[in-house]
Amino acid sequence: MTDAVENAVYDVVVIGAGPVGENVADRTRAAGLSTAVVETELVGGECSYWACMPSKALLRPVVARADARKVPGLSAAVQGPLDTAAVLAHRDEYASHWKDDGQVAWLEGIGADFYRGQGRLTGTKEVSVTGPDGSEHRLTARHAVAVCTGSRAVVPDLPGVADARPWTSREATSAKEVPGRLVIVGGGVVGVEMATVWQALGAHVTMLIRGKGLLPKMEPFAGELVAEALTEAGADIRTGVSATSVRRAGPDGPVTVELDNGERIETDEILFATGRAPRTDDLGLETVELKPGSWLKVDDSCRVEGSNWLYAVGDVNHRALLTHQGKYQARIAGAAIAARAQGTAPLSTARWGAHAATADHAAVPQVVFTDPEAASVGLTLAAAERAGHRVRAVDHDLAAVAGSGLYADGYRGRARMIVDLDREIVLGVTFVGPGIGELLHSATVAVAGEVPIDRLWHAVPAYPTISEVWLRLLEAYRG
C-alpha cells in the first residue's frame, strides 16, 4: 500500500478494484498515465471472492461427476456422494481464502498506487478516501475518474426478512456447511447455479419462481432443460409463486417462508437471488449532480453522459452485468481515457470501433454452469423480433450430433441459431447441453464478426465433435 499522504494528484483515479477497476488501471498504466486505485473491500472484487471463481469451483466437481455418470466404463465408479469437505476446500483455494495479498501485489506491479478505504467523489475530478484507520486522503485526477464499484445483491423488503438473516449470492458461494434444506427465491443464473451446487452436495432444494420458468432472459428451452435436470436430481421447482414473509425461529432455528398462495415452507436457509443494485449509494454522486444509488448512464466509451471526465465501467452502468463484459468495457474505457488524455482526435467511437463497447448491444456471451450447461450470445428470437429484425430461428437436436453421443450416453441438448434474413448473418445463438460452454466462443466470433452465412459454410467443424452442430444448423438453414 502507498504511504498515507494528505493530497495527491494522478492522471486517473479508479474507484473500485474488482476485475473491472483492475483492467481500467492496467490499460491506463500501459498508456503511461499515473493511476490511483481505491478499494474498500478486497482487491479482486465480487468475482474473485463471492461470485465467478468460488461458484465455478463449487460447480466443477458437480458437473464432472454428472458427466462421468453418463460414460460407459466409468459410471459405476462415480455413483457415490461427493467429498463435501474437499469440494469446499477447493472452493476456498479458488477464493484465495478471502485474502487479496496477491492481487494487491499485482496492482503495485503495474505501477498503480493503491488506497484501501471508502472512496467518494467530492467534486469535479476530486476523490476523498477514508481509510479503515480513519485516515483521510484527497486525490485529484488530471484527466478522469472511473467508477468501477460494481453491484450488490438485492433482498426484497419482506416482513421478517432482516431477522431471518437470508443468504445472498455471497453467503451461497462462501458457506462452510451444507444446509439440510435450502429455499431459493429466484430462477435466474445465481438461482439455478446455486441450486445445482447445494442439491448435489446433499441439501434438499426448493426453488420459488415468480414467473413461468427458469432463466427467463434466455431462449425458453434453456430454462426448460435445466429445470428438467434439477427436478430429476431431486429439487422441487415451483413456478408462479412468491414469498410474502419469512421468519426465523431463534438465532439458529429454521426459517418459515409464507407464500402468496397461503402455503408455508420450513427450511434451514433461504437464498434470495432476486436481482442486483448498483453500489453507488455512498459514492458522493450528489457532489457532481448525480443521484446516489442510481445506475450511471454512459456512452459507448463508458463516459457518463453529460460529463467530460467521469466514467462508469462494469455493473454500475447497467449495460451487461457480467465480469467478462465489464472487463471488455474496461479495455474500451481505458483506451478512450488514454486517447483523450493524449489529445488523440477523433476517437474511434463508431460501431465496433476501438473506443466503442459495441458488444454490449450486439454480442454479449454468457455461460450458465449448470447440468446441463446453458450458453448464449447475441439476441434471442423474441428479442430479435422486438427489435424489428426480419429473422428465422433454426433449431437442431444436439443429441443427434455424433460428438454428443460420444460425450455422454443419453445426451440431451438443443441448439438454436437466429439468422437476420436481410443481411444473411447470425444475430444470436443458444446452446444447451453437457459440455457446451467451450462451444460458445465460436458463436461469439460469428455474431461479433457479423460473418456471412455463406462464409460460415466454409468453417468446417472437426469430426466427431459437438461443434459439428454448426454444420447441421447451416444445412437446415440452407435447405
MARPAGU-200754 format. One record per atom (N, C-alpha, C): residue in three letters; z, y, x. Coordinates in steps of 0.001 Angstrom, whole numbers, plus 500000, padded with zeros to 6 digits. Last residue first. Layout:
// MARPAGU-200754
ALAZYX...
//
This chain:
// MARPAGU-200754
GLY453568474529468834GLY452944473590467899GLY452047472591468601ARG455013476410470120ARG453561476467470283ARG452826475517469341TYR457631475623469384TYR457134476958469054TYR455606477011469092ALA457806473060470391ALA457990473278468955ALA457444474648468545GLU457452473590473113GLU456496472725472403GLU456580472976470888LEU459755475090473592LEU458451475713473727LEU457361474905473022LEU461722473121473182LEU461707474337472353LEU460348475009472397ARG461021471262475166ARG460966470868473761ARG460944472086472824LEU461471472759477477LEU460135472270477190LEU459997471924475712TRP464253473130477227TRP463347474281477263TRP461914473861476906VAL465328470628477512VAL465292471185476160VAL464390472424476111GLU465587470074480116GLU464291469731479523GLU464191470233478079SER468187470463480841SER467338471656480772SER465938471343480256ILE469278468004481198ILE469454468605479879ILE468543469820479725THR466858466037483056THR467994466947482955THR468092467465481525PRO465219463762484818PRO465725463937483458PRO466985464804483451TYR463100466545485444TYR463376465371484606TYR464225464376485394ALA463128470109485446ALA463233468834486159ALA463620467722485183PRO460793472157483669PRO462156471658483863PRO462157470306484569VAL458578474580484756VAL458690473150484463VAL460119472674484696ALA457215477218483561ALA458505476939484209ALA458882475504483861HIS455008477607482017HIS454765477138483379HIS456055476938484171TRP455998478659479714TRP455349477348479618TRP455112476749481006LEU456648481203480425LEU457726480209480382LEU457167478794480307ARG454210482450479988ARG454632482216481360ARG455768481188481406ASP454104482522477208ASP453023481846477926ASP453395481581479381ILE456323484092476619ILE456339482671476269ILE455265481910477050PRO457266486416479179PRO456382485998478091PRO456438484491477862VAL460523487485479774VAL459454486620480269VAL458564486186479101GLU462527489414479996GLU461501489517478957GLU460259488712479357GLY464666489173481660GLY463364489389482284GLY462232489589481300ALA466673488624479825ALA466728489880480581ALA465388490207481228VAL465695486080478894VAL465910487203477984VAL465893488535478741ALA465463484486481208ALA464328484622480296ALA464470485841479399VAL468031484714482271VAL466889485204483045VAL465685485423482119THR469452483432480234THR469725484831480531THR468578485452481318ALA468481480846480419ALA468189481617479220ALA468410483107479463SER469570480179482870SER468114480139482712SER467697480942481487HIS472278480317482300HIS471677481369483125HIS470151481346483056LEU473004478079480733LEU472827479378480105LEU472097480387480983LEU473592475739481947LEU472212475895481473LEU471941477325481008GLU476245475615482403GLU475405475967483549GLU473934476123483175GLY477073474769479826GLY477436476078480349GLY476546476531481491ILE476634472233478892ILE475515473191478784ILE475836474563479371GLY478407470043478726GLY477721470330479980GLY476644471383479924PRO478019469195475297PRO478705468965476572PRO477818469358477755GLY476837471941473239GLY476862470543473666GLY477626470396474960VAL474677474448472278VAL475979473837472016VAL475890472378472409PHE473031477485472998PHE473167476056473285PHE474569475621472867THR470840480030472062THR472166479445471896THR472090477951472200VAL469116483007472874VAL469190481547472988VAL470643481132472773GLY466849485728472212GLY468169485118472250GLY468088483615472325LEU464274486621472550LEU465313487619472311LEU466720487040472391VAL461419485939474391VAL462651485364473858VAL463698486469473733ILE458198487182473302ILE459258486996474293ILE460486486431473592GLU456073488227471744GLU455994486871472313GLU456955486709473496ARG456067490540470328ARG455965490668471783ARG455837489312472477ASP456134489594467690ASP455216490664468041ASP455002490755469551LEU458088487664467528LEU456713487280467235LEU455706488355467611ASP460611486798469533ASP460024488006468964ASP458528487742468770VAL462525483928468985VAL461309484484469574VAL460871485724468800ILE465351482250469836ILE464862483292468927ILE463695483996469603MET466275478888469979MET465592479970470681MET465058480955469638ARG468928476587470093ARG468104477492469276ARG467554478598470154ALA470186473276470227ALA469672474453470918ALA468846475282469946ARG472988471067470070ARG471857471725469428ARG471462472943470250GLY474657467838470133GLY474417469217470534GLY473177469770469870ARG476257464954471241ARG475938465784470086ARG475764467231470550TYR476041461693472587TYR475924463143472820TYR475561463849471517GLY476574458992472800GLY476930459683471574GLY476878461191471692ASP477258459049476273ASP476930458292475073ASP477362459092473845ALA476097461585478462ALA477190461002477690ALA476648460186476530TYR473900461955480180TYR475148462688480415TYR476319462023479707LEU471800460545479133LEU472382460081480388LEU473730460733480661GLY471293462130476897GLY471700460745476719GLY472321460159477968SER470483464461478198SER471699464473477389SER472216463053477172GLY468063463787479397GLY469204464126480239GLY470522464124479487ALA466343463427477177ALA466751462290477997ALA467996462591478833VAL467098464874474053VAL466621465093475416VAL467168463983476318ALA468323464613471650ALA467005463995471781ALA466390464200473161ALA470583466107471618ALA470761464671471843ALA469434463959472050LEU469738468614470869LEU469947468352472297LEU470123466871472589ASP467312469331468636ASP468495468481468788ASP468663468136470262HIS466227472665468296HIS465999471318468804HIS467332470600468950ASP464539475448466709ASP465704474596466947ASP465303473253467522VAL463597478741466651VAL463116477403466996VAL464330476573467395ALA463075481456464538ALA464078480618465193ALA463495479225465410ARG461196484374464893ARG461203482976464459ARG462269482245465243VAL460926487821463769VAL461313486735464670VAL461124485374464017ARG460675491101463948ARG459968490006463277ARG460093488779464176HIS463649493089463880HIS462634492343464625HIS461958491313463709GLY465738494466462705GLY464384494749462260GLY463294494038463031ALA468344493857463119ALA467773494893463981ALA466316495204463640ARG468695491722461417ARG469328493004461063ARG468736494151461870GLU467322489795462904GLU466765490222461617GLU467376491552461174ALA469061489555465069ALA467672489962465295ALA467044490472463999ALA471376488625463798ALA471395489926464478ALA469980490440464711ALA470511486112462866ALA470961487137461924ALA470932488526462554LEU469911484805465289LEU468866485006464277LEU469270486134463330THR471432486621468035THR471358485507467102THR470234485797466107LEU470323487916471190LEU470537488055469753LEU470570486716469035GLY471857487147474354GLY470937487894473515GLY471313487843472046VAL473157483874474690VAL472758485124475321VAL471786485823474383SER475716481328474626SER474651482120474017SER474350483335474871ALA477339478210474207ALA476872479270475094ALA475736480021474419ALA479946475902474019ALA479018476727473252ALA478623477902474139GLU480874472517474736GLU480722473906475133GLU479743474610474182PRO482598470417472296PRO481534470744473245PRO481551472223473630ASP485127471679473984ASP484413470405473985ASP483896470174472570THR484841475025475396THR485448474016474541THR484760472681474775PHE484304477569476631PHE484542476334477392PHE485329475300476588VAL481643479502475914VAL482931479109475346VAL483216477713475873VAL479899481957477642VAL480150480526477526VAL481543480333476950GLN477489484515477250GLN478876484071477075GLN478919482558476952PRO475504487386478138PRO475744485944478122PRO477223485620477913VAL473579489860476760VAL474974489551477069VAL475186488037477008ALA471125491479476609ALA471219490173477275ALA472652489880477713ALA471021493994475324ALA469937493032475139ALA470204491636475670HIS473131495740475788HIS472474495770474487HIS471601494532474251ASP473926495211478360ASP474961495319477324ASP474366495279475927ALA471659495473479888ALA472025494124479444ALA473119494145478389THR471599498147480665THR470772497712479539THR471184496351479010ALA473048500247482120ALA473595498925481782ALA472897498380480540ALA471362501993484579ALA471473501790483131ALA471938500366482847HIS470454502484487137HIS471659503186486692HIS471845503074485183ALA468110501114487498ALA469219500821488412ALA470522501458487970GLY466822500195484190GLY466858500960485431GLY468097500655486253TRP466527499058481729TRP466537498160482882TRP466487498919484212ARG465442502114480451ARG465760500715480136ARG465521499837481356ALA466397504792482719ALA465544504195481694ALA465944502729481503THR467765505891484792THR468533505538483601THR467673505028482455SER467869506619487800SER467032505641487105SER467791505125485886LEU468255510164488281LEU468767508798488267LEU467817507895487484PRO465849512275490065PRO466660511927488901PRO467195510494489023ALA468344512626492598ALA467820513009491286ALA466342512679491221THR471322512575494408THR470071511872494121THR469590512225492720GLY473710513632495247GLY472664514549494789GLY471330513894494547GLN475802512050495810GLN474905512320496925GLN473736513212496524ALA476972511786493327ALA477747512420494396ALA476848512845495554ARG474980510364492007ARG475285511735491582ARG476063512482492665ALA475105507945493416ALA473858508713493376ALA474117510163492985ALA477760507125492920ALA477313507400494291ALA476055508263494295ILE477672506772490134ILE478629507713490731ILE478164508112492127ALA475716504756489984ALA475470506064489375ALA476405507126489957ALA476971502625491283ALA475714503145491824ALA475422504538491270GLY479141502280489557GLY479366502615490960GLY478124503200491604ALA477805501559487182ALA478552502819487247ALA478792503239488688ILE476704499056487958ILE475846500144487486ILE476555501487487649ARG479014497667488634ARG477953497816489638ARG477019498967489265ALA480350497795486192ALA480951498415487378ALA479915498612488475GLN478735496266484526GLN478843497702484279GLN479384498428485506TYR479359493800485759TYR477983494309485763TYR477978495819485528LYS482017493632485065LYS481663493713486490LYS480229494211486660GLY481750493404482294GLY482431494557482863GLY482115494735484338GLN480519490948482157GLN479762492112481710GLN480412493396482226HIS482480489270483106HIS481234489371483870HIS480414490580483436THR484486489675481100THR484706490034482506THR483393490224483247LEU483762491261478035LEU483653490053478860LEU483774490467480316LEU483092492945475654LEU484422492635476179LEU484425491282476896ALA480929495395475602ALA480867493936475720ALA482148493478476412ARG481705497993474759ARG480315497566474714ARG480187496043474732HIS484145499327474953HIS483873498511473761HIS482418498061473640ASN485221500682477028ASN484099501329476341ASN483575500511475159VAL487248499059477999VAL487621500322477362VAL486456501020476664ASP486100496813479318ASP486529496710477922ASP486757498054477247GLY483967498698481548GLY484608497468481104GLY485053497564479654VAL484666502114482155VAL483916500914482541VAL484685499676482099ALA484061505406481924ALA484871504356481294ALA484092503060481431TYR484253508424483815TYR483566507170483499TYR484554506215482839LEU483893511888484134LEU484749510790483681LEU483909509594483260TRP482070513906484742TRP482895513361485829TRP483711512131485441ASN480918515198482685ASN480059515001483854ASN480828514400485027SER481086514382479177SER481717514637480473SER480685514488481586GLY479857513607476869GLY480401514943476904GLY481053515315478217GLU480715510197477168GLU479859511196476531GLU480564512558476487VAL481452508865480301VAL481957509230478977VAL481116510362478406ARG479153506729481857ARG479812508035481888ARG480197508426480461CYS477663504435481965CYS479105504310481730CYS479860505622481915SER475045504725481816SER475576504709483185SER477097504608483168ASP474586504858479104ASP474261503601479784ASP474651503572481254ASP477544506623477943ASP476102506413478020ASP475837505150478831VAL480450505811475869VAL479772506145477122VAL478262506049476972LYS483560506210474324LYS482120506070474145LYS481394506591475375LEU486445504416474467LEU485754505552475069LEU484245505334475017TRP488809503765471903TRP487733503270472751TRP486968504487473269SER492079505368471961SER490729505159471437SER489850504420472439GLY494563506086472887GLY494439504828472167GLY493058504510471657PRO494098509611472529PRO494833508476473099PRO494702507233472225LYS491007511215472461LYS492087510695471619LYS492781509516472293LEU490382514028474640LEU490017512733474082LEU491237512164473358GLU490867516321476176GLU490328516441474821GLU489739515142474290VAL492270515840478403VAL490835516104478592VAL490116516031477244THR494778515279477595THR494632516402478531THR493172516735478809GLU494631512988476089GLU494739514257475370GLU494548515459476291LEU494737510920477884LEU493424511330477376LEU493478512682476675GLY496880509745479200GLY496689511191479309GLY495361511683478786LEU497388507127478768LEU496474507435479856LEU496250508932480040ASP498383505330476848ASP499280506054477745ASP498522506475478992ASP496250504166475445ASP497241504925474697ASP498168505745475593THR494339502509476395THR494127503944476647THR495194504801475981ARG493351499722476316ARG494556500203476997ARG494337501671477396PRO491994498897473095PRO491852499459474442PRO493194499890475016ALA492539495646471626ALA492604497104471523ALA492532497678472930ARG491251492658470052ARG491695493419471216ARG491719494914470888GLY491972489692468002GLY491249490880468433GLY491918491600469583THR493602487536467404THR493015488303466306THR492380489612466747ALA495329485256467888ALA494094485518468623ALA493185486301467690PHE498600484529468025PHE497670485430467339PHE496503485732468270LEU500315481553467859LEU499431482362468705LEU498549483220467813ILE503532480310467522ILE502370480839466815ILE501613481776467751GLU505472477302467894GLU504955478561468421GLU503768478990467571ASP506336475395466082ASP507206475747467204ASP506781477065467843THR506190475732462480THR505596475493463789THR506582475875464883GLU505547475228459065GLU506547475349460129GLU505919474951461461ILE504037477000456471ILE503836476053457572ILE504929476300458596ARG503641477405452983ARG504426477682454178ARG504180476585455211GLU501445478903450511GLU501890477764451323GLU502713478247452516GLY500383481088449242GLY501741480679448893GLY502292479535449716ASN498040481986450188ASN497944481076449045ASN499314480542448625ASP498635483430452423ASP498321484191451219ASP498122483308449995LEU501480481810454032LEU500061482091453854LEU499818482829452537GLU504050482069456392GLU503691482079454977GLU502241482528454843VAL505536480168458845VAL504392481040458562VAL504076480941457080THR508394479893460734THR507806479616459431THR506725480654459151VAL509226478492463814VAL508645479639463121VAL508079479169461784PRO512345477104465073PRO510945477047464662PRO510524478309463916GLY514535478763467509GLY514200477899466389GLY512724477910466052ASP515678480357469368ASP514808479281469849ASP514366478341468736PRO517073482340467898PRO516334482702469121PRO515369481635469596GLY516460481821464315GLY517269481893465523GLY516421482165466749ALA513551481076463059ALA514937480739462767ALA515742480736464057ARG511124483504462518ARG511676482516463456ARG513158482330463150ARG508508484096460333ARG509946484195460520ARG510407483103461470VAL505790486002458997VAL506292484977459921VAL507792485191460100SER503283486559456481SER504564486849457113SER504930485707458046THR500662485936455947THR501202487152455344THR502571487519455901ALA497671484629457268ALA499123484670457354ALA499601485992456765SER494951483485455235SER495545484483456116SER497059484325456119VAL491963481503454790VAL493393481743454594VAL493871482794455594GLY489423480466455237GLY489659481251454033GLY491119481522453751THR490222477232456694THR489428478455456570THR489762479174455262ARG491966475340458935ARG491986475821457566ARG491252477159457501ILE492140472488460798ILE491457473777460701ILE491370474188459243ASP494089470683462841ASP493966470979461414ASP493381472379461292ALA493143468386465433ALA493513469721464977ALA493270469858463478GLY492186465940466321GLY493473465979465640GLY493917467333465157ALA489667465582467242ALA490743465491468236ALA492125465581467606GLU488193466107464973GLU488247464725465442GLU489361464512466464THR488529468886465005THR489094468091463908THR489215466624464313LEU487071469556467279LEU488509469834467233LEU489186469017466138ALA484486468777466446ALA485129468117467575ALA486641468348467580GLU484054470527464286GLU483955469074464095GLU484682468334465207ALA484197472998465546ALA485197472635464540ALA485218471129464307VAL481890472872467122VAL483197472969467777VAL484301472565466803LEU479942472781465107LEU480072471663466041LEU481407471684466765GLU480411475269463813GLU480483474010463075GLU480682472820464005GLY479970477206465741GLY481310477025465194GLY481474475710464472ALA477174476702466023ALA478092476627467162ALA479517476385466673PHE475889477170463626PHE476046475776464053PHE476983475638465247PRO475780480017463413PRO476724479229462608PRO476938477803463108GLU475727481718466571GLU474978481044465511GLU475941480139464731MET478630483905466929MET477546483060467436MET476762482490466267LYS480703485161465753LYS479691486017466373LYS478520485218466945PRO482528483243464816PRO481665483940463859PRO480588484815464475LEU484020480826465653LEU483024481527466470LEU482035482316465607LEU484555478955462587LEU484872479335463958LEU483703480085464605GLY484476480210459143GLY484387479212460206GLY484723479791461559LYS484930482118457178LYS484361480837456774LYS484363479787457873GLY488047483878457814GLY486659483779457365GLY486240482363457040ARG490622483370458692ARG490435484222457519ARG489029484072456942ILE492085480439459714ILE490875481259459858ILE490671482059458578LEU494371478836461569LEU494260479590460334LEU493138480610460488MET494883475654462911MET494157476912463023MET494023477555461648THR497311473749464415THR496794474178463114THR496141475536463300VAL497928471111466641VAL497387472455466444VAL496898472639465013HIS500390469557468288HIS499639469460467043HIS499223470865466658ALA500043469018471832ALA500521469798470699ALA499735469432469446GLY498847467626473953GLY499841466952473118GLY500395467746471961LEU496745468558475365LEU497988468355476110LEU499112467822475241ALA494821468921473414ALA494608467857474401ALA495880467558475195GLN495901471142472115GLN495747469888471383GLN495611468723472363TRP495684473031474150TRP497016472576473757TRP496974471330472890VAL492802473312474569VAL493765473015475629VAL495014472353475082THR491693473889472020THR491193472759472820THR492209472335473866ALA493069476210471358ALA493217475014470522ALA492791473773471294MET492043477893473319MET493453477514473390MET493769476328472478GLU489381478045472412GLU489678477535473752GLU491132477096473852VAL489658479129469831VAL489113477780469983VAL489404477201471371GLY490924481677470357GLY491484480690469444GLY490975479288469700VAL489161482972472107VAL490516482651472549VAL491117481560471670VAL486857483155470372VAL486820482429471640VAL488216482032472107GLY488118482936466970GLY487180483382467992GLY487331482579469270GLY489820482483464833GLY488866481434465201GLY487806481886466176GLY493268482894464008GLY492026483426464563GLY491126482324465065VAL496269481712464879VAL495663482584463879VAL494444483233464517ILE497574478601465397ILE496702479616465994ILE496052480400464872VAL500565476898465820VAL499668477527464851VAL498879478610465579LEU501692473988467242LEU501171475318467547LEU500249475767466428ARG504303471796468124ARG503385472280467078ARG502970473701467436GLY505462471387470599GLY505165470239469743GLY504159470584468673PRO504093473105473441PRO504833473108472181PRO504492471866471356VAL504489472454476793VAL503605472191475665VAL504428472235474383GLU505505475058479084GLU505726473805478365GLU504736473684477214LYS504794477475480111LYS505288476467481055LYS505508475105480410ALA501994479613479500ALA503139478840479016ALA503499477721479986SER499785481142480046SER500809481058481089SER502025480234480685THR498060481303477925THR497499480853479198THR498549480678480282ALA499710482203475876ALA498977480954475693ALA498424480414477005GLU500602484673476741GLU501554483566476672GLU500839482221476574ARG498089486054476580ARG498872485988477821ARG499835484808477816SER497201485936473963SER496447485193474985SER497245485072476276THR500459485755472479THR499115486312472534THR498365485480473573TRP502996484280470443TRP502132484242471619TRP500934485156471383PRO505704486124468854PRO504475485323468861PRO503807485306470226ARG508514486627468003ARG508045486537469391ARG506778485682469493ALA509696487150465619ALA509156485793465807ALA508650485562467222ASP510315489794465537ASP511405488865465826ASP510907487445466072ALA507740490777464859ALA508398491171466109ALA509495490183466491VAL507134489694462327VAL506354489309463499VAL507067489661464802GLY508297490327459898GLY508953489342460743GLY508286489067462062PRO505292491205458296PRO506742491103458187PRO507294489990459083LEU502757492181460671LEU503209491372459545LEU504738491389459465ASP500522493643462163ASP501839494137461766ASP502292493415460498PRO498890491487464531PRO498951492197463251PRO500382492546462865VAL498361492181467864VAL499164491348466971VAL499291492093465648VAL495808492254470191VAL496356492899469005VAL497127491863468187ALA495760492372473763ALA495707491611472517ALA496364492379471389ARG494016495028475465ARG495192494200475221ARG495029493462473899SER491671495954478072SER492132495882476687SER493345494976476602GLY490926498236480811GLY490783497015480036GLY491303497113478617THR490861500333482578THR492167499797482213THR492110498610481266CYS489274502085484079CYS488946500653484032CYS490196499872483626VAL487873505125484466VAL488915504448483694VAL488490502996483496ALA487178506978487251ALA486706505836486463ALA487894505159485795VAL486299510186488142VAL487433509317487797VAL486877508216486909ALA484394511839490704ALA484516511021489495ALA485877510360489388HIS484463513900492809HIS483272513573492027HIS483545512863490711ARG486962514464493864ARG485874515425494058ARG484728515185493074ALA490046514050492278ALA488748513441492580ALA487690514524492764THR493413514016493246THR492286514821492764THR490992514148493204LEU496648512889492452LEU495353512609493064LEU494282513492492425ARG499941512864493107ARG498931513621492388ARG497610513483493137HIS502735510796492586HIS501583511127493417HIS500586511878492555GLU506182510141492569GLU505048510790491924GLU503969511102492942SER508551507454492088SER507835508416492932SER506621508962492186GLY509767505450490685GLY509904506807490183GLY509184507859491003ASP509163502980491547ASP510419503525492059ASP510645504966491593PRO506659502549490533PRO507769501767489964PRO509134502257490434GLY505118505867490302GLY505366504575490913GLY506534503847490281THR502796507551488583THR504238507364488608THR504520505964489119VAL500211509646489344VAL500643508248489444VAL502165508228489536SER497718511691487821SER499072511537488354SER499420510059488351VAL494577513075488436VAL495318511879488019VAL496705511926488639GLU491770515083487642GLU493133515003488157GLU493860513812487564LYS489357515802486518LYS489342515176487842LYS490742515066488468THR490984517858484303THR489676517512484841THR489783517034486287GLY494229516361483743GLY493253517433483627GLY491944516972484232THR495679514156484068THR496439515386483818THR495523516593483679LEU495682510700483377LEU494907511920483554LEU495801513123483252ARG497790508407485025ARG497495509200483829ARG496638510395484218GLY498959505261486102GLY498045506372486306GLY497749507082484998GLN501817503801487193GLN501122504200485973GLN500260505427486250GLY501352501878490248GLY502087502718489326GLY501250503037488104ARG500298501709493500ARG500849500912492400ARG501698501821491521TYR497381502586495004TYR498621503159494476TYR499106502272493334PHE495371502110497829PHE495937501526496624PHE497258502195496271ASP492269503103499115ASP493716503332499107ASP494275502858497780ALA489700501037500525ALA490237501809499407ALA491741501992499593GLY488582499379502449GLY488847500770502801GLY489310501643501659ILE488382496772502030ILE487140497525501810ILE487348499016502083GLY491007495982502510GLY489965495566503438GLY488651496296503247GLU492401496816500334GLU492611497551501576GLU491526497219502590LEU491438494855498573LEU491201496270498325LEU491334497084499601TRP492470492534499832TRP491018492720499699TRP490692494196499470ALA495215492926499555ALA494642492902500905ALA493130493105500857VAL495369492662496798VAL495719493945497414VAL495113494034498807GLN494700489985496624GLN493772490968496073GLN494090492374496567GLY496892488748497872GLY495539488551498387GLY494572489598497890ASP499093489563496245ASP499011489927497664ASP497581489842498198ASP499773489136493590ASP498485489771493891ASP498309490160495351LYS500919486401491646LYS501152487304492774LYS499802487852493227TRP500800484272489887TRP501035485624489376TRP501521486569490482HIS499893482078491194HIS501325482140490897HIS501752483553490500SER497173482281491042SER497822482757492270SER499332482917492087ALA496000480980489034ALA496548482292488688ALA497316482890489858TYR495450478613490259TYR494318479494489997TYR494750480871489503GLU498049477543490336GLU497332477814491587GLU496207478814491349ASP498579477198487618ASP499384478140488398ASP498689478519489709ARG496739475167486963ARG496620476497486368ARG497362477541487195HIS497922473103488401HIS496549473516488731HIS496293474922488197ALA500268472896486945ALA500341473299488358ALA498979473781488845LEU499253471990484512LEU499900473296484565LEU500026473802486003VAL498267469485485353VAL497372470469484735VAL497976471868484832ALA500598468237486247ALA499522468508487201ALA498556469547486657ALA502028468046483856ALA502603468789484979ALA501522469162485983THR500296466382482316THR500556467775481933THR501082468600483099ASP497904464343482773ASP499141464622483510ASP499455466104483295LEU496631463131479644LEU496532463990480815LEU497900464129481482PRO496838459645478638PRO497078461084478477PRO496841461843479774GLY494066457241478956GLY495455457682478907GLY495590459173478755GLN491439456627479350GLN491918456663477976GLN493349457170477858VAL489892456226481615VAL490408457568481335VAL490887457699479885ALA488752453786481957ALA489709454221482975ALA490371455547482633ALA486858453435480006ALA488093452653479910ALA489171453148480870SER484728455081480883SER485541455446479728SER486866454695479671LEU483156454030482876LEU484223454965483251LEU485205455183482116GLY481359452396481706GLY481854452020483025GLY482979452905483511PRO479725455035479977PRO479970453599480143PRO480385453274481578VAL481220458003479062VAL480351457422480089VAL480675455937480256LYS482970459344477537LYS481699459007476902LYS480710458391477893ARG485132460048479009ARG485359459045477966ARG484074458624477262ALA484160462154480511ALA484294460831481148ALA484482459736480106ASP484366464295478683ASP483049463829479135ASP483138462408479692ALA487168464449478466ALA486355464215477271ALA484968463700477648ARG487861465043481110ARG488287463777480517ARG487441463454479288ALA486664467581481322ALA486236466499482215ALA486639465138481652VAL488116469040479431VAL486696468785479192VAL486185467646480074VAL490670468993480661VAL490495468572479275VAL489040468179479024PRO490298470078483197PRO490652468662483075PRO490479468133481655ARG489445472816482285ARG488597471921483082ARG489021470454482985LEU491362474320480923LEU490313473637480164LEU489560472593480976LEU492997475453482875LEU493579474566481864LEU492510473724481175ALA491095476984484186ALA491810475952484940ALA492480474964483985LYS490446478722482156LYS489438477738482572LYS490052476642483444SER492831480174481982SER492346479430480821SER491323478375481227PRO493164481344484550PRO494101480326484076PRO493573479527482889MET490644482948484596MET490993481944485594MET492018480929485088CYS490505484592482129CYS489439483724482645CYS489941482595483533ALA493729485310481648ALA492522485092480845ALA491591484103481536TRP495817486080483271TRP496125485736481879TRP494887485447481032TYR494931486564485910TYR496277486043485682TYR496550485573484258SER492316487530486118SER492857486695487185SER494139485970486805CYS491906489082483783CYS491067487911484082CYS491736486973485072GLU493733491253483984GLU493862490227482939GLU493123488950483294GLY493992492001487571GLY493933492240486141GLY494043491029485249GLY493765492559490187GLY493063491368489708GLY493007491338488199VAL496989493618490759VAL495604493783491181VAL494870492466490894LEU499209493903488042LEU498753493122489182LEU497295493424489491GLU500033497051486933GLU500489495662486933GLU500024494963488208THR498989499556487415THR500381499480487007THR500928498055487015GLU496938500944489911GLU497189499800489023GLU498673499711488710VAL494313502788491338VAL495651502831490746VAL495814501644489797VAL492569503610494235VAL492661502685493106VAL494110502639492640ALA490392505955495750ALA491762505531495456ALA491737504644494226THR487881506402498188THR488245505895496861THR489716505506496807SER485145508074499643SER486569507752499713SER487066507443498306LEU481934506639499870LEU482812507566499161LEU484270507140499311GLY480035504900500902GLY480670505846501815GLY481585506858501154ALA479093502927499343ALA478261504130499426ALA478889505202500310ALA481155501174499406ALA479933500781500104ALA478987501970500268ARG482894502540497722ARG483216502457499147ARG481972502072499945THR481580502128495305THR481725503496495809THR482091503506497290ARG481688499302495096ARG480387499993495135ARG480534501413495699ASP484448498819495071ASP483605498171496072ASP482281498912496220ALA485270500234492797ALA485728500648494123ALA484852500064495224VAL484016498673490833VAL483670500086490966VAL484042500573492359ASN485363496249491325ASN483927496344491590ASN483441497787491646GLU487983496857490583GLU487704496390491940GLU486235496564492279GLY487623497471487872GLY488022498511488816GLY487751498128490253VAL486909494821487036VAL486023495963486830VAL486356497082487815PRO489065493132487670PRO487746492889488265PRO486801494074488137GLY491653495697487773GLY491145494388487404GLY489785494177488053ALA492915498132488271ALA492424497318489392ALA492167495881488983GLY492962501401487194GLY492820500015486756GLY492180499170487831ILE491209504134487910ILE492451503753487228ILE492251502363486632VAL489930505512490792VAL489739504436489828VAL491093504083489230VAL488487508381492044VAL489761507756491684VAL489485506748490578VAL486493509565494707VAL486568508819493445VAL487989508302493260ASP487023511199496911ASP485754511355496201ASP485850510739494804TYR490362512569496895TYR489399511493497144TYR488072511855496483VAL493368513982498018VAL492039514234497456VAL491114513104497875ALA496824514153497170ALA495746513572497963ALA494422513805497241ASN500284514891497305ASN498945515255496855ASN497911514602497760GLU502456513412498266GLU502590514185497032GLU501232514522496457VAL502394509985499216VAL502070511378499501VAL502121512133498190ALA503413506932500597ALA503554507882499498ALA503226509289499979ASP500962504944502236ASP502215505681502290ASP502244506705501158THR499312502291500389THR499287503526501157THR500653504195501170MET500000498807500841MET500000500000500000MET500000501245500877
//
